[in-house]
Amino acid sequence: MSRTVFCQRLQKEADGLDFQLYPGDLGKRIFDNISKEAWAEWQAKQTMLINEKKLNMMNPEHRQLLEEEMVNFLFEGKDVVIDGYTPPSE
């Protein structure tokens, strides 16, 4: 049976994550307040950020930048902005 959470990103009840995917207190906050759907949206944005900004996950500064973007996206409702990127038109 799946668990539901009130997703802070989507502002609705939705299926919660199956287990904590991120370490520490932030990981607990994500597990308790973010849905699978919102996490999947973040993963797509994260991949785009890593590729477009050529982030190296071995670099602590790059990991910190990614974590800040994650918090902004998941909890503060801010979208990921990449200079020069234009989303495809629908």
MARBAZA-539028 format. One record per atom (N, C-alpha, C): atom name; residue in one letter; x, y, z; residue number from 1. Coordinates in pm, whole numbers, plus 50000, padded with zeros to 5 digits. Atoms other than C-alpha are relative to their C-alpha. Layout:
<rs>
R CA A X Y Z NUM
...
</rs>
This chain:
<rs>
R N M 50085 49882 50000 1
R CA M 50000 50000 50000 1
R C M 50088 50124 50000 1
R N S 49917 49881 50008 2
R CA S 50146 50333 49901 2
R C S 49956 50104 50103 2
R N R 50030 49895 49904 3
R CA R 50167 50619 50142 3
R C R 49975 50130 49925 3
R N T 50026 49871 50063 4
R CA T 50036 50965 50062 4
R C T 50055 50110 50090 4
R N V 49951 49882 49930 5
R CA V 50178 51302 50157 5
R C V 49931 50122 49939 5
R N F 50041 49874 50060 6
R CA F 50065 51659 50112 6
R C F 50126 50058 49940 6
R N C 49879 49958 50070 7
R CA C 50321 51758 49850 7
R C C 50012 50152 50002 7
R N Q 49979 49854 49994 8
R CA Q 50465 52104 49913 8
R C Q 50024 50058 49862 8
R N R 49975 49950 50136 9
R CA R 50571 52136 49549 9
R C R 49869 50012 49921 9
R N L 50123 50004 50081 10
R CA L 50236 52038 49393 10
R C L 49878 50057 50072 10
R N Q 50110 49949 49917 11
R CA Q 50017 52165 49679 11
R C Q 49875 49913 49990 11
R N K 50113 50094 50000 12
R CA K 49802 51851 49679 12
R C K 50045 49868 50062 12
R N E 49971 50135 49952 13
R CA E 49778 51503 49827 13
R C E 50046 49915 49882 13
R N A 49947 50084 50108 14
R CA A 49983 51259 49621 14
R C A 50080 49885 50061 14
R N D 49921 50113 49954 15
R CA D 50175 50932 49646 15
R C D 50136 50048 50048 15
R N G 49870 49964 49943 16
R CA G 50477 50972 49871 16
R C G 50110 49909 49949 16
R N L 49885 50080 50038 17
R CA L 50824 50839 49808 17
R C L 50000 49870 50081 17
R N D 49998 50130 49933 18
R CA D 50883 50473 49899 18
R C D 50103 49995 50113 18
R N F 49897 49995 49896 19
R CA F 51196 50550 50100 19
R C F 50077 50130 49986 19
R N Q 49925 49875 49999 20
R CA Q 51427 50838 50188 20
R C Q 50113 49992 49897 20
R N L 49905 50004 50111 21
R CA L 51631 50916 49876 21
R C L 50119 50093 50017 21
R N Y 49895 49902 49978 22
R CA Y 51850 51194 50014 22
R C Y 50040 49993 50147 22
R N P 49957 50017 49861 23
R CA P 52060 51184 50331 23
R C P 49965 50118 50092 23
R N G 50009 49894 49899 24
R CA G 52020 51382 50652 24
R C G 49861 50057 50021 24
R N D 50126 49933 49968 25
R CA D 51754 51622 50773 25
R C D 49925 50043 49875 25
R N L 50065 49960 50126 26
R CA L 51687 51751 50421 26
R C L 49933 49878 49936 26
R N G 50058 50123 50054 27
R CA G 51627 51392 50308 27
R C G 49872 49962 50071 27
R N K 50120 50028 49921 28
R CA K 51376 51343 50590 28
R C K 49889 50096 49962 28
R N R 50098 49899 50040 29
R CA R 51202 51668 50494 29
R C R 49940 49967 49862 29
R N I 50047 50039 50134 30
R CA I 51181 51553 50131 30
R C I 49908 49879 50010 30
R N F 50080 50123 49984 31
R CA F 51051 51209 50232 31
R C F 49861 50031 50057 31
R N D 50126 49968 49932 32
R CA D 50781 51364 50453 32
R C D 49909 50094 49921 32
R N N 50076 49891 50061 33
R CA N 50670 51647 50221 33
R C N 49999 50006 49848 33
R N I 49989 49993 50146 34
R CA I 50745 51566 49855 34
R C I 49947 49869 49939 34
R N S 50059 50116 50066 35
R CA S 50554 51331 49623 35
R C S 50094 49939 49896 35
R N K 49924 50066 50107 36
R CA K 50689 51084 49370 36
R C K 49999 50085 49873 36
R N E 50014 49919 50121 37
R CA E 50559 51308 49091 37
R C E 50094 50121 50004 37
R N A 49914 49883 49987 38
R CA A 50741 51617 49222 38
R C A 50147 49960 49998 38
R N W 49862 50046 50001 39
R CA W 51059 51416 49280 39
R C W 50044 49966 49857 39
R N A 49968 50032 50139 40
R CA A 51048 51290 48920 40
R C A 50023 50129 49920 40
R N E 49979 49870 50065 41
R CA E 51011 51652 48801 41
R C E 50138 50054 50037 41
R N W 49870 49951 49956 42
R CA W 51315 51745 49011 42
R C W 50112 49922 49931 42
R N Q 49894 50079 50062 43
R CA Q 51521 51457 48869 43
R C Q 50026 50043 49856 43
R N A 49984 49952 50137 44
R CA A 51459 51581 48515 44
R C A 50073 50134 50000 44
R N K 49934 49868 49991 45
R CA K 51558 51937 48616 45
R C K 50145 49984 50044 45
R N Q 49865 50024 49951 46
R CA Q 51862 51805 48803 46
R C Q 50092 49954 49888 46
R N T 49921 50051 50113 47
R CA T 51984 51616 48497 47
R C T 50034 50114 49904 47
R N M 49979 49886 50090 48
R CA M 51939 51927 48284 48
R C M 50105 50095 50059 48
R N L 49904 49911 49934 49
R CA L 52130 52139 48538 49
R C L 50142 49945 49992 49
R N I 49867 50062 50001 50
R CA I 52420 51895 48562 50
R C I 50059 50006 49860 50
R N N 49950 50001 50137 51
R CA N 52448 51869 48184 51
R C N 50029 50140 49947 51
R N E 49984 49866 50058 52
R CA E 52399 52234 48089 52
R C E 50107 50083 50069 52
R N K 49900 49922 49926 53
R CA K 52619 52378 48363 53
R C K 50130 49922 50018 53
R N K 49882 50085 49994 54
R CA K 52871 52093 48332 54
R C K 50049 49983 50144 54
R N L 49967 50017 49859 55
R CA L 52858 52023 48704 55
R C L 50074 49869 50023 55
R N N 49924 50118 49960 56
R CA N 53103 51777 48857 56
R C N 49957 49964 50141 56
R N M 50053 50038 49869 57
R CA M 52945 51587 49146 57
R C M 50109 49964 50101 57
R N M 49888 50019 49907 58
R CA M 53291 51530 49296 58
R C M 50040 50134 50063 58
R N N 49967 49866 49952 59
R CA N 53318 51908 49349 59
R C N 49896 50042 50106 59
R N P 50095 49962 49894 60
R CA P 53164 52014 49685 60
R C P 49920 50126 49968 60
R N E 50072 49878 50037 61
R CA E 53072 52359 49546 61
R C E 49887 49970 49902 61
R N H 50104 50037 50097 62
R CA H 52879 52201 49259 62
R C H 49887 49925 50068 62
R N R 50104 50072 49925 63
R CA R 52697 51966 49497 63
R C R 49916 50097 50082 63
R N Q 50072 49900 49922 64
R CA Q 52606 52264 49716 64
R C Q 49904 50080 49912 64
R N L 50085 49929 50096 65
R CA L 52470 52455 49414 65
R C L 49878 49915 49965 65
R N L 50110 50090 50037 66
R CA L 52260 52153 49315 66
R C L 49901 49985 50116 66
R N E 50088 50012 49884 67
R CA E 52125 52117 49669 67
R C E 49917 50127 50019 67
R N E 50074 49874 49989 68
R CA E 52029 52486 49679 68
R C E 49889 50007 49895 68
R N E 50100 50002 50107 69
R CA E 51849 52452 49346 69
R C E 49888 49903 50033 69
R N M 50101 50099 49963 70
R CA M 51671 52141 49476 70
R C M 49904 50056 50105 70
R N V 50085 49942 49895 71
R CA V 51543 52319 49788 71
R C V 49910 50108 49939 71
R N N 50080 49895 50065 72
R CA N 51431 52619 49578 72
R C N 49888 49940 49917 72
R N F 50099 50063 50088 73
R CA F 51250 52391 49333 73
R C F 49892 49927 50080 73
R N L 50096 50085 49930 74
R CA L 51086 52151 49578 74
R C L 49919 50074 50106 74
R N F 50067 49940 49885 75
R CA F 51000 52379 49870 75
R C F 49960 50146 49982 75
R N E 50029 49857 50015 76
R CA E 50997 52739 49748 76
R C E 49927 50031 49870 76
R N G 50078 49982 50122 77
R CA G 50817 52685 49416 77
R C G 50073 50071 49887 77
R N K 49923 49933 50106 78
R CA K 51099 52835 49209 78
R C K 50038 49898 49895 78
R N D 49960 50090 50108 79
R CA D 51173 52687 48870 79
R C D 50150 50013 49978 79
R N V 49858 50000 50033 80
R CA V 51522 52597 48755 80
R C V 50021 50088 49878 80
R N V 49971 49910 50110 81
R CA V 51665 52869 48532 81
R C V 50140 49972 49948 81
R N I 49871 50022 50063 82
R CA I 51944 52792 48288 82
R C I 50016 50104 49890 82
R N D 49975 49895 50099 83
R CA D 52090 53081 48090 83
R C D 50007 49941 49859 83
R N G 49997 50039 50139 84
R CA G 52024 53042 47719 84
R C G 49910 49882 49965 84
R N Y 50088 50112 50027 85
R CA Y 51781 52752 47757 85
R C Y 49858 50048 49971 85
R N T 50138 49970 50034 86
R CA T 51445 52784 47584 86
R C T 49923 49870 49996 86
R N P 50074 50125 50002 87
R CA P 51192 52513 47663 87
R C P 49929 49980 49866 87
R N P 50068 50025 50127 88
R CA P 51035 52342 47361 88
R C P 49855 50049 50007 88
R N S 50139 49954 50003 89
R CA S 50704 52493 47255 89
R C S 49908 49882 49979 89
R N E 50093 50115 50007 90
R CA E 50402 52268 47287 90
R C E 49905 50014 49884 90
</rs>
